[in-house]
Amino acid sequence: MIDFRKWILAIICPPAAVLDREVGTIMLVGLLTLLFWVPGVVAALFLLIERQTQRSRSQT
C-alpha cells in the first residue's frame, strides 16, 4: 500500500521521509538535500520505491 504522506514528505523534506531507515541513510539524504535539494528528493523517492517493492515481494 502506498503511503501518500511519505511521498509528499519526500518532495517537501526528503530526510523526514526516510526517518525509518538507518542513520547513515538519513544523513546521506540530508546531505544531498542540503547540496541541491533535487538529488535528496530523488534519493528519498528511490528509497521509498525500494521499500515498497521489498514489502510486496515478501507478501507473495
N, C-alpha and C positions, 0 to 999 in steps of 0.2 A: 504494500500500500504506500502511495506517495504521501509524504508529509509536506504539504504546501508551505507550512510555516518555515521549515528549514530551507526550502528553495528560495523563499523570499528573503530570509535572513542571509543566505549565501550571496545574494545580489547586493543587499544593503550593507551588511557587515560580515564578510566571509569568515573571520576567525570564530565568531559566535556560532556559526552553523556547524562547525566541526568540534565543538567542545566535548563531545562524547568519545573523541579519539585520544591518542597518546599526546603527551606534552610536546614532543618534537614536531608532530604534525601540526599542532595548533600554532607553534612558534613559526614553522615554515610558512603556513598560510598567512600568518600575521606579517611576516617579513615581506612576502610577496605583495600583500595588500598595501603596506607602507611604501613600497617602491613605486608601484604604478597602478594599483587597485585592480586593474583588469586581470593580471595574472593570478591575483588572490581569488577573484571570483571564479576564474576558470578552474583553479585547483580545488576550491571548495565544491563546485558543481561536479567535478570529476570524482571526488571522494564520496559525494552523496550517491552518484550513479553506481560507483563500485560497491558501496554498502548495500544498495538496493538489489543489485544483481546477485550478491552473495546470499542475501536473505531469500531471494526467490529460488536459487539453486538448492538451498538447504531445505526448503519446504517440499521439493519434489522428490 
